[in-house]
Amino acid sequence: MTALATGCGGHAADHTSAKTASSASSSAHGMDGMSGMAMGDPSATPAYKISGASVVKGTFEMLDTRPPGMDDVKGTAWLAQGSKGTTVTVSLTGLKPGHVYMAHLHAQHCSADNGGEHFQFEKGGPAMPPNEIHLMFTADKSGTGMTTVNNSRKTGKGAVAIVIHPNEAQDNRIACADFDF
């Protein structure tokens, strides 16, 4: 299971379960003991609607590491920084209905090793929230997925991209979006 868990350029502990994911799903993916971490809320206020925040936007571009059948994924990501910290929202179409997806902020642009390593508030610190920003969501029956996550700290210009991949094959990065600072 470690090979799957380390695929997005981090450590086995990088990948935790979402508040909305079922415990069965968490157990199936080796994420026991990490439930309850804030990793997305589809009903939260999206980043692009955060009042008084500085918002940057990025459009997802397909990566060569995407798994077969993921050629039609399209979407947008927003990163807002304001008085309450950082809010990140992803919205995608073309996903496999009912599948769980994970996204992480990255410290390098998409052109540099598909986003490189995860962005961390404290470099070398814990490879999980709240030191990293992770989003997890399940695509609906039409293959659409959208979620928002909040972190009380601001990323500044250190988080320059976001990468999405299937939860069950985390070394298969599907798409990456650079933020326009």
Buried (B, 14 or more C-beta within 10 A) or exposed (E): EEEBBBBBBBBBBBBBBBEBBEEEBBEBBEBEEBBEBBBBBBEBBBBBBBEEBEBBBBEBBBBEBBBEEBEEBBBBBBBBBBEBBBBBBBBBBBBBEEBBBBBBBBBBBBEBEBBBBBBBBEEEEBBBBBBBBBBBBBBEEEBBBBBBBBBEEBBEEEBBBBBBBBBBBBBBBBBBBBBEE
